[in-house]
Amino acid sequence: MSRPNWRSLRLRLLGSLGLAALVVVGSTWVLHGLLLNQLARNFLADRLQQESELVVRRLGTDGPTVLSLPPDASPADTFHHFYLLRTDGRVYSTYDALESLPVERAAEGAQLVQWRDHRLLLWRTRFSLDGKPATLTVGEDFAGIERGLTRLHWWIGAAAVALLLLLVLLNLFAVNRALRPFGRLSRQLIELQRGERRRLDIKTVSELKAPIAQLNTLLDEHERRQQRSRESLANFSHAIRTPLTAVMQALRSKRALDETRRTRILERLDDIDEKLESELRHSRIAGQSTGQQHTGMAEVTSMLEMFRTLYPDRVFVLDDTSVVDFRMPLERQDGMEMLGIVLDNAGKWARQRIELTLLAAPCRLKLDDDGPGVPDAMLERLGQRGVRLDEQYHGHGLGLSILAQLAERYGGHVTYDRSRLGGLCVEITLAPF
């Protein structure tokens, strides 16, 4: 027999709700017993008080004879109340046995006493009879009432147990119904794993909308990266296929390799090596921390250190006017890729110095280099879609179309201008958080 899994949310909810129902029903039952007994005592005490006031008035006119009952009467035989009057050292009662009832010196009011085999509820009233102090005690046997209250209390307990079982069943129904969205989510995740769906259904309870939206964001991000990787791989394959084919044809030819042909083969191999190195740089730039929803100063510093290693003859400087707590509202991998594109282009075409400036309001990133720059007539073409960027002047457009797409995706834009250092100035403006 398998043991219950107490990590189950269903069992935890059922256990908590069941315990809460038990505490509420049990407390209500206990309070019912206490309050019912007290209510009965107060009700009877009020009735005894009214009876006492009536007897006191009759005593003033008829005397103690109003208390007389048959000599053999007892509390069990008394249909209504019994009376005990003490005045001027004499005792009058509805039957003789009551004369042994202990005298209480307490103030007037109700009192529950045990006398012989009886539990009596008494009401004492002090008054003046014929100018002399008197005490009238009116009582009633409370044992029968207590037995009736006890039976009623246990019947209420049986009803409480039935109510508790009903609450448990209702809790089970409510918990199972409330957890249905988790079952649908589990099935959707299985379908997602099988490739039967692309995104999760966000039409569910409000508590699950935020995590499902975040999962869908990660799924969309993964799909975009996968598509971009396919496109990048296709472009890279197309880029190296031509020089690779030329090298293979030259090597398969029976013609002897003269110096001219050897030089051309080396140029083709250098071209392939350059493209491989560029792709390796991009893979190093992207990193592994997909899902982090901002790019901060730590990532910027890391990128600068990496490019100082990649281009040891260039000087990468973070401008003094840059904000210390700079944060870009970009997913980390996208932010690293954007930084990598502009820093890689600057490192390739700068003569010596590259300056990075970070501004907070609005969120902007400026990169200036001292390279040859781009003619004003060609600045507007940088980053345009459908343009082979490696055909731009001195190659300053390499990867800039990807940069423009990434900035647009985050509600920003990229502008190009002449740099104060003499080369190209790239400025990225992003929408705030």
N, C-alpha and C positions, 0 to 999 in steps of 0.2 A: 504494500500500500504506500503510495507516494505521499511524502510530507507536503503540507501547504507551503506555497512560496510567499513568505511574508513581505517580499519585495514587490509583490503585485500591487498595483495601484487599486485594483478592484477590491482585494482583501483588506487593504488599509482603509479604504472608504467605508466598506461594509462594517469593519470592526469599529471604526470611530463613530459611525452613525448608530450602530447597535448599542455601543456603550452609552452614547448620549441619550438614546431612547430609554435604556434601562435606568439611568440616573433620573431622568425626568419622570418616568412612570413610577419608579420606586419612591422618589421623594414625594410625589403627589399622593401616593397611597398612604405613606406615613403621616403626612400632614393632614390627610383626610381623617385618619383615626383620631389624631390629637384634636383637631378642630371640631369634629363631630361630637366628641365627648364633652368638650368645653361648651359647645353650643347647647347641648342638651342640659348641662348643669345650669347655664345661665337662664335658659328658658324656664326650667322648673323652679329655679330660685326666684325668678320674677313672679311666677304664679303663686309661690308660697308667700311672697311679700304681700301680694294683693289679698290673699286669704287671711294673712295676719292682720292687715288693716281692717278687714271686714269683721273679724272676731273681736278685735279691740273695741270697735264701735258697739258690738252687741253686748260685750261684757259691761260696758258702761250703762246699759239699760236693763239687761236681764240677769247679770251676775254670773258666777262660775257655773251655774246649771247648764249653760249652753254647751259645756264641754262633755256632758255625760253621754256614755255609750253603754251597751250591755256589759256586765261584769266579766264575761269570758272573752271579750274582744282582744285581738292581737294585731300587730302591724300587717301580718299576712292576710288577715280577714278584713282589714279596713279598706273599703272601696276607694276612699279618697284620702284626705289628710288626717293626721292625728295631732293632738294638742297637749301641751304641758304648761300649766300656769303656776308660778311661784310668787306668792305675795304674803307679806306679814307672817313669815315662817311656816306657812301652810302650802300644800301642794295639791293642785287639782289637775287631773289628766283624763283623757278619754278611756284609759284602762290602767289598772293598778300597776302593771309591770313597768310602765314608763317612769314611775317615781324613782326607779334606780338609775335613770339616765344621768350621767355625770353632769355636774353644774359647771358651766364655762364662764369664766370671768371676762372673756373677750368682749370686744365691742359688738354692736349689732351687726347683723348680716348673715350671709349664707355660710354653711360649714358642712363638710362631708365627714361623717364619723363612722367608725366600726363599733357596733354595740351588739354583744352576744353574737348571733349568727346573721346579723343584718347589717347592711350598709345603708345608712340613713342620711338623707340630705335634709338639713335643718335650717330654719330661719328664725333668728331670735330678734325680738322686739322689746325694748324697755319703755315702759309707760307708767302712768300713775292711776291707780284704781282706788277710788274712795279716799283719796288723799294720801295713799300709801304707795311706795315703789313696788312695781311688779315686773315680772319678766315672762313673756309669752314665747313659747317655742312651738313652731309649726313644722311638722316633718312629713317625709314621705319615703317609703322604701325604694332605694335607688338601684338595688341589685337586679330587679327584673328589667329595668330600663337598660342597665349595662349589658345584660345578656343579649337583649335585642340589638343594641348598638354593635356588640361584638359580631353577631351573625351578619348584620348589614355590612360591617367593615370587611369581613372575609368574602362576602359576595362581591363587594367592590374590588377586592384583591383578585378574585377569579376573573372579573371583567377586565382588570388592568393587565393580567397575564395575556388574555385574548387580544387586548389592544396592542400589547407589546409584540406579539407574534404578527399581528397585522402590520405594525410599523416596520418590522424586519422584512416582511414580504414587499411592502411598498418601497423600502430602501433598496432592496435587491432589484426591483423593477426600475427605480429611478437611476441607480448607479449603472445598470446595464444599458439603459437608454442614453445616459450622459456619456458613456464611454464608446458609443457607436462611432463617433468621428475618428477615434483612435484606430478602430478596426478598419474603417475606410482608408485612413492614412497608411496603415500597414499594407493593405492590398495595393494601394497606389505605388508604394515604394517597391513592392515585388514586381509590379508591372513596369515600373521605371527600370528596375534591374534587368528585366527581360527585354527591354527595348520596345515595349508596347505603348509607352507614352513618353513625351518629352518633358512635360512639366507636371507639377502637382496641382490638384484642384484646390483653389483658395476659398471656395464657397463652403465654409464650415463655421464652427463656433468661433466667437471673437478671440478666445484664449489661444486658439491655434493659428489665427491669421498671421500674426507677426512671425513666428518661426517658419511657417510654410512660405511666406513671402521671402524670407531670408534664404530658405533652401532653393526657391525658384530663382532668386538672384544668383546664387552660386551655380545652379544648373545652367542658366543663361550665360554666365561668365565662362563656364567650362566649354559650352558649345561655341561661343565666340572665339575662345582661344584655340579650340580644336580646328575651327574653320580657318583661323588665321595661320595656324601651323601648317595646314594643308596647302593654303595658298603660298606661304613662304617656301615650303618644300617644293611645290610645283615651279615657282619662280627660280629657286636655286637650281633645281634639276635642269630647267631650260637654259639657265645662264651658263652652266658648266658643260652642257651637252655639246655645244658647238666647238669650243676649244678642245674638248676631250676627243671628239670625232676627228678633228683635224690632226691631233697628235697620233691617234691610232692609225689613220690613213698614211701619215708620213712614215710611221714605223713599219707598216706592212708593205710599203712600196719597196721595190727592188732597186730603186735608185740609191746611189751612194749619198750619205749625209754630208753635204758640204757645209761650210761655215755659215752660209746664209740660212739654209734650212735648219741647221742646228740652233741658230739664234732664234728663229721663229718658233721652233718647238719649245725652247726655254721660255719664250714670252708667253706662249699658251699655258705652259705649266705654272708660270708665275701668276697668270690671271686666275687659274683655278685655285692656287694656293691663297691668293688674296681673298677670293670669295669664301673659301673655307674658313679662313681666319675671321672674316667679318661675321659669319654665322656663329662661330664659336664665341665671339665677343657678345653677340646678342643673347646667346643662351646663358652666358655668365651674368649678363645684366639683369635678365628676367627674374632670377632667384626662384625660391620655392614657397614663399609665404603667401599663397593665394588666400584671399578672404579677409585680410587685414584692411580695414576700411579707411585708412589714411596713410599718407606718406609724410614723415616728419624729418626733423633735422638729422636724426641718426642715419636715415637712409641717404640723405644728401651727402653727409660727411663720408659715408661708406663708398658712395659712387665716386666722389672726388678722389679718394685714396686709390680706388681701383684704376681710374684713368691716369693717375700719376704714374702707376706701375706700367700701364699699357703704353703710355707715351712719355717716357722718361725725359725727353728733350723738350717737353712743353711744361709751362708753368700754369697750373690750375689754381685760381685764387677765388676765395669767397669774399665778396666785397664787404667792407666795414659797415655799410649802411644796412646790411641784411638783418632781419629780425631774428632773435635768438630762438624763440619758440615757434618757428615757422612750421606750419602743417598744411599740406595740400589735401583737398577733399577727393583723394583718389584711392582706389584699391591699390595695395602696395605693389603688386606686380605691374599694373598699368603705370603707376608713378615711376617705378624703376625703369620701365621701358621708355617712357617719355624722356626722363633724364638721360638715359643711355643714348638715345638718338641724337639729342642736341650736343651732348658732350663728345660723342664719337665723331660727329661731323666737324665740330670745332677742333678736336684733337688732330684730325686728319689734315685740315686745311689751314690751321693757324700757323703763323711763322714761329711764334714763341709763347705768347701770353693769351690766356683765356680767363675772363672774369665772370663770375656768377653772382647775381644780385637777387635776393629774396625779399619780397614785399608782401605785407599782410593785408592791406586794405586798399583795393580788393586783392585777393590772392593772386600774386603775379610772380613769375620767374623770368629773369632776363639773363641772356648769355651773350657776351661780347667777345669777339676774337680779333686778332690783328692780322688776319689772313688777307688774301687778295680781294675778298668780298664778291658781290654779285652786282652787275649793272642794274641801274634803276628800272630799266625796261623789263627786266626778267624777274624782279622781286615779286610781282603779282602772280607769276606762274609757279612760284615755289609752293609745293604742297598740293597742287591741283591733281584731281583724280584723272586717271587715264593717260597721264604723261609719264614717260620713262624718265625717272628722276636721275638716272645715271648719265643722261645726256645733257643735263644742265651744266652751266658754266663751272668748270673745275670741280664738278661733282657735288656742289653744296646742297643739292636736292635729295641726296640719298636718304631714304627712309622718312622724308618729311611728309609724304602723303599719309603714312601710318600715324605720324604725330598729329596731323590735322584731324584725322578720324577719331583718335583717342580724346583729343581736347573737345571735339564736338559732342562726343558721347557724354561727357561730364558737363555739358552746358557752357563750355568755354570756347576760346578761339586762339589762333596763332597768328602773329603779325611779324613781318620781316622789314628791316630797315638797315641803313648804314650804321656801323658801329662807331662809337667815339674812339675806338682803338684803330679804326681804319678798315676793318673787315666787315663781317656780317653780324647784325644784332637780331637775335631771335627772342621774342617776348611771348610767353604763354600766360593767358589770363583765364582763370577758372571761376566757376560759380561758387559762392560760399557754401559752407556746410548747411 
